């Protein structure tokens, strides 16, 4: 039973890619993006550490994100997935 509940929470990138693209296109000027961009086909996890130290931590907390790549400059833009999903009905 627990595996069924866990599977219900799985979000597949291919299922929401079109909606993510619509949200990003509607917000691109507000986000300061001045070039055409390509949406990276998948989710990115950005690790973070709750403290600053000289140790390197493998694993730990992450922020799920989406990534855009500028078609002209190659600049990479990251956006928190939650901020995008707030505007998408799953």
PDB file of N, CA, C and O in Angstrom:
ATOM      1  N   UNK A   1       0.795  -1.184   0.000  1.00  0.00           N
ATOM      2  CA  UNK A   1       0.000   0.000   0.000  1.00  0.00           C
ATOM      3  C   UNK A   1       0.850   1.266   0.000  1.00  0.00           C
ATOM      4  O   UNK A   1       0.509   2.235  -0.679  1.00  0.00           O
ATOM      5  N   UNK A   2       1.948   1.275   0.749  1.00  0.00           N
ATOM      6  CA  UNK A   2       2.819   2.443   0.795  1.00  0.00           C
ATOM      7  C   UNK A   2       3.435   2.756  -0.559  1.00  0.00           C
ATOM      8  O   UNK A   2       3.633   3.923  -0.894  1.00  0.00           O
ATOM      9  N   UNK A   3       3.741   1.720  -1.345  1.00  0.00           N
ATOM     10  CA  UNK A   3       4.315   1.963  -2.662  1.00  0.00           C
ATOM     11  C   UNK A   3       3.311   2.622  -3.589  1.00  0.00           C
ATOM     12  O   UNK A   3       3.696   3.419  -4.444  1.00  0.00           O
ATOM     13  N   UNK A   4       2.026   2.305  -3.437  1.00  0.00           N
ATOM     14  CA  UNK A   4       1.007   2.957  -4.256  1.00  0.00           C
ATOM     15  C   UNK A   4       0.945   4.434  -3.940  1.00  0.00           C
ATOM     16  O   UNK A   4       0.851   5.250  -4.857  1.00  0.00           O
ATOM     17  N   UNK A   5       0.995   4.807  -2.663  1.00  0.00           N
ATOM     18  CA  UNK A   5       0.959   6.208  -2.274  1.00  0.00           C
ATOM     19  C   UNK A   5       2.195   6.941  -2.774  1.00  0.00           C
ATOM     20  O   UNK A   5       2.092   8.075  -3.242  1.00  0.00           O
ATOM     21  N   UNK A   6       3.355   6.313  -2.683  1.00  0.00           N
ATOM     22  CA  UNK A   6       4.592   6.927  -3.151  1.00  0.00           C
ATOM     23  C   UNK A   6       4.548   7.151  -4.659  1.00  0.00           C
ATOM     24  O   UNK A   6       5.027   8.175  -5.147  1.00  0.00           O
ATOM     25  N   UNK A   7       3.982   6.209  -5.395  1.00  0.00           N
ATOM     26  CA  UNK A   7       3.897   6.356  -6.843  1.00  0.00           C
ATOM     27  C   UNK A   7       2.941   7.469  -7.235  1.00  0.00           C
ATOM     28  O   UNK A   7       3.138   8.108  -8.268  1.00  0.00           O
ATOM     29  N   UNK A   8       1.909   7.716  -6.437  1.00  0.00           N
ATOM     30  CA  UNK A   8       0.980   8.804  -6.722  1.00  0.00           C
ATOM     31  C   UNK A   8       1.676  10.156  -6.675  1.00  0.00           C
ATOM     32  O   UNK A   8       1.247  11.090  -7.352  1.00  0.00           O
ATOM     33  N   UNK A   9       2.737  10.278  -5.892  1.00  0.00           N
ATOM     34  CA  UNK A   9       3.442  11.542  -5.725  1.00  0.00           C
ATOM     35  C   UNK A   9       4.532  11.767  -6.765  1.00  0.00           C
ATOM     36  O   UNK A   9       5.143  12.836  -6.786  1.00  0.00           O
ATOM     37  N   UNK A  10       4.788  10.794  -7.621  1.00  0.00           N
ATOM     38  CA  UNK A  10       5.836  10.921  -8.626  1.00  0.00           C
ATOM     39  C   UNK A  10       5.371  11.878  -9.718  1.00  0.00           C
ATOM     40  O   UNK A  10       4.286  11.719 -10.278  1.00  0.00           O
ATOM     41  N   UNK A  11       6.192  12.859 -10.008  1.00  0.00           N
ATOM     42  CA  UNK A  11       5.908  13.808 -11.078  1.00  0.00           C
ATOM     43  C   UNK A  11       6.874  13.518 -12.214  1.00  0.00           C
ATOM     44  O   UNK A  11       8.090  13.587 -12.032  1.00  0.00           O
ATOM     45  N   UNK A  12       6.347  13.199 -13.366  1.00  0.00           N
ATOM     46  CA  UNK A  12       7.186  12.926 -14.530  1.00  0.00           C
ATOM     47  C   UNK A  12       7.332  14.206 -15.345  1.00  0.00           C
ATOM     48  O   UNK A  12       6.352  14.879 -15.664  1.00  0.00           O
ATOM     49  N   UNK A  13       8.573  14.520 -15.671  1.00  0.00           N
ATOM     50  CA  UNK A  13       8.860  15.741 -16.413  1.00  0.00           C
ATOM     51  C   UNK A  13       8.079  15.797 -17.719  1.00  0.00           C
ATOM     52  O   UNK A  13       7.537  16.843 -18.079  1.00  0.00           O
ATOM     53  N   UNK A  14       8.021  14.677 -18.426  1.00  0.00           N
ATOM     54  CA  UNK A  14       7.345  14.648 -19.728  1.00  0.00           C
ATOM     55  C   UNK A  14       5.858  14.985 -19.602  1.00  0.00           C
ATOM     56  O   UNK A  14       5.259  15.490 -20.552  1.00  0.00           O
ATOM     57  N   UNK A  15       5.254  14.712 -18.437  1.00  0.00           N
ATOM     58  CA  UNK A  15       3.836  14.991 -18.238  1.00  0.00           C
ATOM     59  C   UNK A  15       3.529  16.473 -18.056  1.00  0.00           C
ATOM     60  O   UNK A  15       2.428  16.923 -18.372  1.00  0.00           O
ATOM     61  N   UNK A  16       4.493  17.232 -17.550  1.00  0.00           N
ATOM     62  CA  UNK A  16       4.231  18.646 -17.266  1.00  0.00           C
ATOM     63  C   UNK A  16       5.119  19.608 -18.055  1.00  0.00           C
ATOM     64  O   UNK A  16       5.062  20.817 -17.832  1.00  0.00           O
ATOM     65  N   UNK A  17       5.930  19.097 -18.961  1.00  0.00           N
ATOM     66  CA  UNK A  17       6.863  19.938 -19.707  1.00  0.00           C
ATOM     67  C   UNK A  17       6.154  21.068 -20.451  1.00  0.00           C
ATOM     68  O   UNK A  17       6.611  22.210 -20.431  1.00  0.00           O
ATOM     69  N   UNK A  18       5.051  20.753 -21.099  1.00  0.00           N
ATOM     70  CA  UNK A  18       4.328  21.761 -21.874  1.00  0.00           C
ATOM     71  C   UNK A  18       3.804  22.880 -20.972  1.00  0.00           C
ATOM     72  O   UNK A  18       3.897  24.057 -21.321  1.00  0.00           O
ATOM     73  N   UNK A  19       3.253  22.513 -19.814  1.00  0.00           N
ATOM     74  CA  UNK A  19       2.738  23.518 -18.884  1.00  0.00           C
ATOM     75  C   UNK A  19       3.865  24.351 -18.278  1.00  0.00           C
ATOM     76  O   UNK A  19       3.708  25.555 -18.078  1.00  0.00           O
ATOM     77  N   UNK A  20       4.998  23.717 -17.985  1.00  0.00           N
ATOM     78  CA  UNK A  20       6.155  24.464 -17.471  1.00  0.00           C
ATOM     79  C   UNK A  20       6.593  25.492 -18.503  1.00  0.00           C
ATOM     80  O   UNK A  20       6.879  26.638 -18.155  1.00  0.00           O
ATOM     81  N   UNK A  21       6.646  25.095 -19.758  1.00  0.00           N
ATOM     82  CA  UNK A  21       7.058  26.004 -20.828  1.00  0.00           C
ATOM     83  C   UNK A  21       6.113  27.196 -20.922  1.00  0.00           C
ATOM     84  O   UNK A  21       6.565  28.328 -21.098  1.00  0.00           O
ATOM     85  N   UNK A  22       4.813  26.960 -20.808  1.00  0.00           N
ATOM     86  CA  UNK A  22       3.832  28.055 -20.866  1.00  0.00           C
ATOM     87  C   UNK A  22       4.043  29.043 -19.722  1.00  0.00           C
ATOM     88  O   UNK A  22       4.037  30.255 -19.933  1.00  0.00           O
ATOM     89  N   UNK A  23       4.229  28.519 -18.507  1.00  0.00           N
ATOM     90  CA  UNK A  23       4.437  29.382 -17.345  1.00  0.00           C
ATOM     91  C   UNK A  23       5.705  30.212 -17.522  1.00  0.00           C
ATOM     92  O   UNK A  23       5.701  31.415 -17.262  1.00  0.00           O
ATOM     93  N   UNK A  24       6.779  29.581 -17.957  1.00  0.00           N
ATOM     94  CA  UNK A  24       8.049  30.299 -18.117  1.00  0.00           C
ATOM     95  C   UNK A  24       7.967  31.344 -19.228  1.00  0.00           C
ATOM     96  O   UNK A  24       8.514  32.438 -19.086  1.00  0.00           O
ATOM     97  N   UNK A  25       7.301  31.027 -20.315  1.00  0.00           N
ATOM     98  CA  UNK A  25       7.150  32.001 -21.397  1.00  0.00           C
ATOM     99  C   UNK A  25       6.356  33.218 -20.942  1.00  0.00           C
ATOM    100  O   UNK A  25       6.657  34.340 -21.347  1.00  0.00           O
ATOM    101  N   UNK A  26       5.350  33.007 -20.106  1.00  0.00           N
ATOM    102  CA  UNK A  26       4.547  34.132 -19.631  1.00  0.00           C
ATOM    103  C   UNK A  26       5.304  35.001 -18.634  1.00  0.00           C
ATOM    104  O   UNK A  26       4.972  36.174 -18.462  1.00  0.00           O
ATOM    105  N   UNK A  27       6.311  34.444 -17.978  1.00  0.00           N
ATOM    106  CA  UNK A  27       7.077  35.179 -16.960  1.00  0.00           C
ATOM    107  C   UNK A  27       8.469  35.615 -17.408  1.00  0.00           C
ATOM    108  O   UNK A  27       9.160  36.289 -16.645  1.00  0.00           O
ATOM    109  N   UNK A  28       8.898  35.263 -18.593  1.00  0.00           N
ATOM    110  CA  UNK A  28      10.299  35.456 -18.965  1.00  0.00           C
ATOM    111  C   UNK A  28      10.776  36.900 -18.833  1.00  0.00           C
ATOM    112  O   UNK A  28      11.892  37.126 -18.366  1.00  0.00           O
ATOM    113  N   UNK A  29       9.979  37.871 -19.222  1.00  0.00           N
ATOM    114  CA  UNK A  29      10.418  39.265 -19.110  1.00  0.00           C
ATOM    115  C   UNK A  29      10.526  39.699 -17.657  1.00  0.00           C
ATOM    116  O   UNK A  29      11.440  40.441 -17.299  1.00  0.00           O
ATOM    117  N   UNK A  30       9.604  39.246 -16.819  1.00  0.00           N
ATOM    118  CA  UNK A  30       9.656  39.579 -15.392  1.00  0.00           C
ATOM    119  C   UNK A  30      10.884  38.973 -14.728  1.00  0.00           C
ATOM    120  O   UNK A  30      11.389  39.511 -13.743  1.00  0.00           O
ATOM    121  N   UNK A  31      11.364  37.857 -15.264  1.00  0.00           N
ATOM    122  CA  UNK A  31      12.520  37.171 -14.689  1.00  0.00           C
ATOM    123  C   UNK A  31      13.841  37.699 -15.239  1.00  0.00           C
ATOM    124  O   UNK A  31      14.908  37.232 -14.840  1.00  0.00           O
ATOM    125  N   UNK A  32      13.779  38.662 -16.145  1.00  0.00           N
ATOM    126  CA  UNK A  32      14.995  39.262 -16.680  1.00  0.00           C
ATOM    127  C   UNK A  32      15.653  38.467 -17.790  1.00  0.00           C
ATOM    128  O   UNK A  32      16.829  38.683 -18.086  1.00  0.00           O
ATOM    129  N   UNK A  33      14.930  37.563 -18.404  1.00  0.00           N
ATOM    130  CA  UNK A  33      15.484  36.779 -19.508  1.00  0.00           C
ATOM    131  C   UNK A  33      15.239  37.535 -20.804  1.00  0.00           C
ATOM    132  O   UNK A  33      14.092  37.791 -21.171  1.00  0.00           O
ATOM    133  N   UNK A  34      16.315  37.892 -21.497  1.00  0.00           N
ATOM    134  CA  UNK A  34      16.212  38.715 -22.700  1.00  0.00           C
ATOM    135  C   UNK A  34      16.606  37.963 -23.962  1.00  0.00           C
ATOM    136  O   UNK A  34      16.926  38.580 -24.978  1.00  0.00           O
ATOM    137  N   UNK A  35      16.585  36.644 -23.906  1.00  0.00           N
ATOM    138  CA  UNK A  35      16.936  35.839 -25.069  1.00  0.00           C
ATOM    139  C   UNK A  35      16.029  34.614 -25.116  1.00  0.00           C
ATOM    140  O   UNK A  35      15.386  34.274 -24.123  1.00  0.00           O
ATOM    141  N   UNK A  36      15.981  33.968 -26.245  1.00  0.00           N
ATOM    142  CA  UNK A  36      15.206  32.733 -26.318  1.00  0.00           C
ATOM    143  C   UNK A  36      15.963  31.652 -25.554  1.00  0.00           C
ATOM    144  O   UNK A  36      17.193  31.612 -25.550  1.00  0.00           O
ATOM    145  N   UNK A  37      15.204  30.789 -24.917  1.00  0.00           N
ATOM    146  CA  UNK A  37      15.803  29.758 -24.078  1.00  0.00           C
ATOM    147  C   UNK A  37      15.241  28.390 -24.434  1.00  0.00           C
ATOM    148  O   UNK A  37      14.172  28.273 -25.032  1.00  0.00           O
ATOM    149  N   UNK A  38      15.989  27.358 -24.052  1.00  0.00           N
ATOM    150  CA  UNK A  38      15.561  25.981 -24.219  1.00  0.00           C
ATOM    151  C   UNK A  38      15.409  25.371 -22.836  1.00  0.00           C
ATOM    152  O   UNK A  38      16.287  25.513 -21.984  1.00  0.00           O
ATOM    153  N   UNK A  39      14.295  24.693 -22.619  1.00  0.00           N
ATOM    154  CA  UNK A  39      14.046  24.026 -21.352  1.00  0.00           C
ATOM    155  C   UNK A  39      14.785  22.695 -21.340  1.00  0.00           C
ATOM    156  O   UNK A  39      14.587  21.857 -22.220  1.00  0.00           O
ATOM    157  N   UNK A  40      15.633  22.508 -20.345  1.00  0.00           N
ATOM    158  CA  UNK A  40      16.369  21.258 -20.170  1.00  0.00           C
ATOM    159  C   UNK A  40      15.366  20.154 -19.873  1.00  0.00           C
ATOM    160  O   UNK A  40      14.469  20.344 -19.051  1.00  0.00           O
ATOM    161  N   UNK A  41      15.499  19.005 -20.526  1.00  0.00           N
ATOM    162  CA  UNK A  41      14.524  17.923 -20.415  1.00  0.00           C
ATOM    163  C   UNK A  41      14.725  17.064 -19.179  1.00  0.00           C
ATOM    164  O   UNK A  41      15.181  15.925 -19.273  1.00  0.00           O
ATOM    165  N   UNK A  42      14.389  17.602 -18.038  1.00  0.00           N
ATOM    166  CA  UNK A  42      14.488  16.850 -16.797  1.00  0.00           C
ATOM    167  C   UNK A  42      14.610  17.787 -15.614  1.00  0.00           C
ATOM    168  O   UNK A  42      14.784  18.995 -15.780  1.00  0.00           O
ATOM    169  N   UNK A  43      14.518  17.232 -14.432  1.00  0.00           N
ATOM    170  CA  UNK A  43      14.652  18.004 -13.208  1.00  0.00           C
ATOM    171  C   UNK A  43      16.100  18.021 -12.751  1.00  0.00           C
ATOM    172  O   UNK A  43      16.870  17.107 -13.048  1.00  0.00           O
ATOM    173  N   UNK A  44      16.459  19.061 -12.033  1.00  0.00           N
ATOM    174  CA  UNK A  44      17.808  19.222 -11.494  1.00  0.00           C
ATOM    175  C   UNK A  44      17.664  19.341  -9.984  1.00  0.00           C
ATOM    176  O   UNK A  44      16.733  19.980  -9.495  1.00  0.00           O
ATOM    177  N   UNK A  45      18.578  18.732  -9.249  1.00  0.00           N
ATOM    178  CA  UNK A  45      18.562  18.857  -7.784  1.00  0.00           C
ATOM    179  C   UNK A  45      19.788  19.658  -7.348  1.00  0.00           C
ATOM    180  O   UNK A  45      20.927  19.266  -7.599  1.00  0.00           O
ATOM    181  N   UNK A  46      19.531  20.776  -6.698  1.00  0.00           N
ATOM    182  CA  UNK A  46      20.610  21.638  -6.222  1.00  0.00           C
ATOM    183  C   UNK A  46      20.825  21.379  -4.731  1.00  0.00           C
ATOM    184  O   UNK A  46      19.953  21.695  -3.922  1.00  0.00           O
ATOM    185  N   UNK A  47      21.974  20.810  -4.356  1.00  0.00           N
ATOM    186  CA  UNK A  47      22.221  20.565  -2.930  1.00  0.00           C
ATOM    187  C   UNK A  47      22.528  21.867  -2.193  1.00  0.00           C
ATOM    188  O   UNK A  47      23.021  22.830  -2.779  1.00  0.00           O
ATOM    189  N   UNK A  48      22.231  21.873  -0.919  1.00  0.00           N
ATOM    190  CA  UNK A  48      22.606  23.008  -0.081  1.00  0.00           C
ATOM    191  C   UNK A  48      22.980  22.500   1.297  1.00  0.00           C
ATOM    192  O   UNK A  48      22.539  21.430   1.716  1.00  0.00           O
ATOM    193  N   UNK A  49      23.788  23.266   1.993  1.00  0.00           N
ATOM    194  CA  UNK A  49      24.232  22.906   3.335  1.00  0.00           C
ATOM    195  C   UNK A  49      23.691  23.922   4.321  1.00  0.00           C
ATOM    196  O   UNK A  49      23.746  25.123   4.054  1.00  0.00           O
ATOM    197  N   UNK A  50      23.167  23.472   5.461  1.00  0.00           N
ATOM    198  CA  UNK A  50      22.642  24.399   6.458  1.00  0.00           C
ATOM    199  C   UNK A  50      23.731  25.113   7.267  1.00  0.00           C
ATOM    200  O   UNK A  50      23.426  25.963   8.103  1.00  0.00           O
ATOM    201  N   UNK A  51      24.991  24.769   7.020  1.00  0.00           N
ATOM    202  CA  UNK A  51      26.089  25.429   7.732  1.00  0.00           C
ATOM    203  C   UNK A  51      27.294  25.557   6.812  1.00  0.00           C
ATOM    204  O   UNK A  51      27.454  24.777   5.874  1.00  0.00           O
ATOM    205  N   UNK A  52      28.120  26.523   7.080  1.00  0.00           N
ATOM    206  CA  UNK A  52      29.314  26.760   6.291  1.00  0.00           C
ATOM    207  C   UNK A  52      30.508  26.135   7.007  1.00  0.00           C
ATOM    208  O   UNK A  52      30.851  26.535   8.120  1.00  0.00           O
ATOM    209  N   UNK A  53      31.130  25.163   6.371  1.00  0.00           N
ATOM    210  CA  UNK A  53      32.299  24.512   6.961  1.00  0.00           C
ATOM    211  C   UNK A  53      33.212  24.073   5.831  1.00  0.00           C
ATOM    212  O   UNK A  53      32.869  24.207   4.656  1.00  0.00           O
ATOM    213  N   UNK A  54      34.363  23.553   6.184  1.00  0.00           N
ATOM    214  CA  UNK A  54      35.324  23.134   5.171  1.00  0.00           C
ATOM    215  C   UNK A  54      35.102  21.690   4.728  1.00  0.00           C
ATOM    216  O   UNK A  54      35.862  21.172   3.909  1.00  0.00           O
ATOM    217  N   UNK A  55      34.080  21.044   5.255  1.00  0.00           N
ATOM    218  CA  UNK A  55      33.819  19.660   4.883  1.00  0.00           C
ATOM    219  C   UNK A  55      32.925  19.592   3.655  1.00  0.00           C
ATOM    220  O   UNK A  55      32.104  20.477   3.414  1.00  0.00           O
ATOM    221  N   UNK A  56      33.098  18.533   2.888  1.00  0.00           N
ATOM    222  CA  UNK A  56      32.274  18.300   1.708  1.00  0.00           C
ATOM    223  C   UNK A  56      31.232  17.247   2.071  1.00  0.00           C
ATOM    224  O   UNK A  56      31.582  16.157   2.523  1.00  0.00           O
ATOM    225  N   UNK A  57      29.978  17.561   1.879  1.00  0.00           N
ATOM    226  CA  UNK A  57      28.900  16.657   2.258  1.00  0.00           C
ATOM    227  C   UNK A  57      28.322  16.015   1.004  1.00  0.00           C
ATOM    228  O   UNK A  57      27.945  16.710   0.060  1.00  0.00           O
ATOM    229  N   UNK A  58      28.253  14.701   0.996  1.00  0.00           N
ATOM    230  CA  UNK A  58      27.612  13.983  -0.099  1.00  0.00           C
ATOM    231  C   UNK A  58      26.215  13.614   0.364  1.00  0.00           C
ATOM    232  O   UNK A  58      26.038  13.055   1.446  1.00  0.00           O
ATOM    233  N   UNK A  59      25.234  13.924  -0.448  1.00  0.00           N
ATOM    234  CA  UNK A  59      23.849  13.701  -0.046  1.00  0.00           C
ATOM    235  C   UNK A  59      23.343  14.917   0.699  1.00  0.00           C
ATOM    236  O   UNK A  59      23.883  16.012   0.542  1.00  0.00           O
ATOM    237  N   UNK A  60      22.340  14.741   1.485  1.00  0.00           N
ATOM    238  CA  UNK A  60      21.790  15.841   2.255  1.00  0.00           C
ATOM    239  C   UNK A  60      20.638  16.514   1.530  1.00  0.00           C
ATOM    240  O   UNK A  60      20.143  16.003   0.525  1.00  0.00           O
ATOM    241  N   UNK A  61      20.212  17.667   2.044  1.00  0.00           N
ATOM    242  CA  UNK A  61      19.040  18.329   1.495  1.00  0.00           C
ATOM    243  C   UNK A  61      19.298  18.909   0.099  1.00  0.00           C
ATOM    244  O   UNK A  61      20.409  19.335  -0.217  1.00  0.00           O
ATOM    245  N   UNK A  62      18.256  18.914  -0.719  1.00  0.00           N
ATOM    246  CA  UNK A  62      18.357  19.481  -2.063  1.00  0.00           C
ATOM    247  C   UNK A  62      17.104  20.299  -2.383  1.00  0.00           C
ATOM    248  O   UNK A  62      16.064  20.141  -1.743  1.00  0.00           O
ATOM    249  N   UNK A  63      17.222  21.158  -3.366  1.00  0.00           N
ATOM    250  CA  UNK A  63      16.091  21.919  -3.892  1.00  0.00           C
ATOM    251  C   UNK A  63      15.837  21.417  -5.307  1.00  0.00           C
ATOM    252  O   UNK A  63      16.717  21.532  -6.160  1.00  0.00           O
ATOM    253  N   UNK A  64      14.644  20.859  -5.583  1.00  0.00           N
ATOM    254  CA  UNK A  64      14.343  20.430  -6.947  1.00  0.00           C
ATOM    255  C   UNK A  64      14.129  21.658  -7.830  1.00  0.00           C
ATOM    256  O   UNK A  64      13.426  22.594  -7.447  1.00  0.00           O
ATOM    257  N   UNK A  65      14.738  21.644  -9.006  1.00  0.00           N
ATOM    258  CA  UNK A  65      14.708  22.810  -9.880  1.00  0.00           C
ATOM    259  C   UNK A  65      14.484  22.402 -11.327  1.00  0.00           C
ATOM    260  O   UNK A  65      14.589  21.230 -11.691  1.00  0.00           O
ATOM    261  N   UNK A  66      14.172  23.404 -12.141  1.00  0.00           N
ATOM    262  CA  UNK A  66      14.193  23.232 -13.589  1.00  0.00           C
ATOM    263  C   UNK A  66      15.292  24.136 -14.119  1.00  0.00           C
ATOM    264  O   UNK A  66      15.688  25.098 -13.462  1.00  0.00           O
ATOM    265  N   UNK A  67      15.778  23.824 -15.302  1.00  0.00           N
ATOM    266  CA  UNK A  67      16.902  24.559 -15.859  1.00  0.00           C
ATOM    267  C   UNK A  67      16.577  25.009 -17.273  1.00  0.00           C
ATOM    268  O   UNK A  67      16.029  24.249 -18.071  1.00  0.00           O
ATOM    269  N   UNK A  68      16.923  26.255 -17.570  1.00  0.00           N
ATOM    270  CA  UNK A  68      16.813  26.801 -18.916  1.00  0.00           C
ATOM    271  C   UNK A  68      18.210  27.139 -19.401  1.00  0.00           C
ATOM    272  O   UNK A  68      19.072  27.523 -18.611  1.00  0.00           O
ATOM    273  N   UNK A  69      18.433  26.997 -20.692  1.00  0.00           N
ATOM    274  CA  UNK A  69      19.725  27.350 -21.279  1.00  0.00           C
ATOM    275  C   UNK A  69      19.475  28.403 -22.353  1.00  0.00           C
ATOM    276  O   UNK A  69      18.651  28.201 -23.245  1.00  0.00           O
ATOM    277  N   UNK A  70      20.182  29.520 -22.268  1.00  0.00           N
ATOM    278  CA  UNK A  70      20.043  30.587 -23.255  1.00  0.00           C
ATOM    279  C   UNK A  70      20.565  30.143 -24.609  1.00  0.00           C
ATOM    280  O   UNK A  70      21.682  29.637 -24.718  1.00  0.00           O
ATOM    281  N   UNK A  71      19.756  30.333 -25.637  1.00  0.00           N
ATOM    282  CA  UNK A  71      20.146  29.881 -26.979  1.00  0.00           C
ATOM    283  C   UNK A  71      21.243  30.733 -27.595  1.00  0.00           C
ATOM    284  O   UNK A  71      21.983  30.251 -28.453  1.00  0.00           O
ATOM    285  N   UNK A  72      21.366  31.978 -27.181  1.00  0.00           N
ATOM    286  CA  UNK A  72      22.383  32.868 -27.759  1.00  0.00           C
ATOM    287  C   UNK A  72      23.653  32.915 -26.918  1.00  0.00           C
ATOM    288  O   UNK A  72      24.759  32.871 -27.456  1.00  0.00           O
ATOM    289  N   UNK A  73      23.498  33.005 -25.603  1.00  0.00           N
ATOM    290  CA  UNK A  73      24.666  33.179 -24.737  1.00  0.00           C
ATOM    291  C   UNK A  73      25.123  31.901 -24.059  1.00  0.00           C
ATOM    292  O   UNK A  73      26.270  31.802 -23.623  1.00  0.00           O
ATOM    293  N   UNK A  74      24.231  30.920 -23.969  1.00  0.00           N
ATOM    294  CA  UNK A  74      24.563  29.700 -23.240  1.00  0.00           C
ATOM    295  C   UNK A  74      24.427  29.864 -21.742  1.00  0.00           C
ATOM    296  O   UNK A  74      24.771  28.959 -20.983  1.00  0.00           O
ATOM    297  N   UNK A  75      23.926  31.013 -21.308  1.00  0.00           N
ATOM    298  CA  UNK A  75      23.722  31.240 -19.882  1.00  0.00           C
ATOM    299  C   UNK A  75      22.701  30.234 -19.361  1.00  0.00           C
ATOM    300  O   UNK A  75      21.730  29.904 -20.043  1.00  0.00           O
ATOM    301  N   UNK A  76      22.934  29.753 -18.143  1.00  0.00           N
ATOM    302  CA  UNK A  76      22.043  28.765 -17.536  1.00  0.00           C
ATOM    303  C   UNK A  76      21.212  29.468 -16.460  1.00  0.00           C
ATOM    304  O   UNK A  76      21.738  30.195 -15.617  1.00  0.00           O
ATOM    305  N   UNK A  77      19.903  29.231 -16.514  1.00  0.00           N
ATOM    306  CA  UNK A  77      18.962  29.801 -15.556  1.00  0.00           C
ATOM    307  C   UNK A  77      18.340  28.660 -14.768  1.00  0.00           C
ATOM    308  O   UNK A  77      17.898  27.673 -15.357  1.00  0.00           O
ATOM    309  N   UNK A  78      18.297  28.779 -13.438  1.00  0.00           N
ATOM    310  CA  UNK A  78      17.670  27.775 -12.580  1.00  0.00           C
ATOM    311  C   UNK A  78      16.462  28.387 -11.885  1.00  0.00           C
ATOM    312  O   UNK A  78      16.498  29.541 -11.458  1.00  0.00           O
ATOM    313  N   UNK A  79      15.393  27.604 -11.774  1.00  0.00           N
ATOM    314  CA  UNK A  79      14.193  28.055 -11.080  1.00  0.00           C
ATOM    315  C   UNK A  79      13.677  26.935 -10.191  1.00  0.00           C
ATOM    316  O   UNK A  79      13.626  25.776 -10.603  1.00  0.00           O
ATOM    317  N   UNK A  80      13.294  27.289  -8.968  1.00  0.00           N
ATOM    318  CA  UNK A  80      12.756  26.302  -8.034  1.00  0.00           C
ATOM    319  C   UNK A  80      11.488  25.695  -8.610  1.00  0.00           C
ATOM    320  O   UNK A  80      10.600  26.413  -9.069  1.00  0.00           O
ATOM    321  N   UNK A  81      11.408  24.387  -8.585  1.00  0.00           N
ATOM    322  CA  UNK A  81      10.270  23.677  -9.150  1.00  0.00           C
ATOM    323  C   UNK A  81       8.966  24.074  -8.472  1.00  0.00           C
ATOM    324  O   UNK A  81       7.939  24.203  -9.138  1.00  0.00           O
ATOM    325  N   UNK A  82       8.991  24.268  -7.169  1.00  0.00           N
ATOM    326  CA  UNK A  82       7.769  24.634  -6.445  1.00  0.00           C
ATOM    327  C   UNK A  82       7.192  25.941  -6.957  1.00  0.00           C
ATOM    328  O   UNK A  82       5.973  26.066  -7.073  1.00  0.00           O
ATOM    329  N   UNK A  83       8.022  26.904  -7.261  1.00  0.00           N
ATOM    330  CA  UNK A  83       7.533  28.190  -7.766  1.00  0.00           C
ATOM    331  C   UNK A  83       6.824  28.027  -9.101  1.00  0.00           C
ATOM    332  O   UNK A  83       5.856  28.734  -9.380  1.00  0.00           O
ATOM    333  N   UNK A  84       7.289  27.119  -9.912  1.00  0.00           N
ATOM    334  CA  UNK A  84       6.666  26.868 -11.212  1.00  0.00           C
ATOM    335  C   UNK A  84       5.404  26.027 -11.031  1.00  0.00           C
ATOM    336  O   UNK A  84       4.383  26.301 -11.661  1.00  0.00           O
ATOM    337  N   UNK A  85       5.467  25.014 -10.180  1.00  0.00           N
ATOM    338  CA  UNK A  85       4.320  24.120  -9.982  1.00  0.00           C
ATOM    339  C   UNK A  85       3.128  24.813  -9.346  1.00  0.00           C
ATOM    340  O   UNK A  85       1.997  24.361  -9.523  1.00  0.00           O
ATOM    341  N   UNK A  86       3.346  25.896  -8.612  1.00  0.00           N
ATOM    342  CA  UNK A  86       2.232  26.625  -8.010  1.00  0.00           C
ATOM    343  C   UNK A  86       1.239  27.096  -9.068  1.00  0.00           C
ATOM    344  O   UNK A  86       0.073  27.341  -8.759  1.00  0.00           O
ATOM    345  N   UNK A  87       1.696  27.224 -10.318  1.00  0.00           N
ATOM    346  CA  UNK A  87       0.840  27.699 -11.394  1.00  0.00           C
ATOM    347  C   UNK A  87       0.384  26.579 -12.312  1.00  0.00           C
ATOM    348  O   UNK A  87      -0.200  26.843 -13.363  1.00  0.00           O
ATOM    349  N   UNK A  88       0.639  25.341 -11.936  1.00  0.00           N
ATOM    350  CA  UNK A  88       0.289  24.189 -12.766  1.00  0.00           C
ATOM    351  C   UNK A  88      -0.636  23.279 -11.980  1.00  0.00           C
ATOM    352  O   UNK A  88      -0.382  22.980 -10.813  1.00  0.00           O
ATOM    353  N   UNK A  89      -1.702  22.844 -12.617  1.00  0.00           N
ATOM    354  CA  UNK A  89      -2.598  21.893 -11.962  1.00  0.00           C
ATOM    355  C   UNK A  89      -2.160  20.482 -12.331  1.00  0.00           C
ATOM    356  O   UNK A  89      -2.084  20.135 -13.509  1.00  0.00           O
ATOM    357  N   UNK A  90      -1.876  19.683 -11.330  1.00  0.00           N
ATOM    358  CA  UNK A  90      -1.422  18.302 -11.555  1.00  0.00           C
ATOM    359  C   UNK A  90      -2.582  17.339 -11.444  1.00  0.00           C
ATOM    360  O   UNK A  90      -2.400  16.132 -11.602  1.00  0.00           O
TER     361      UNK A  90
END
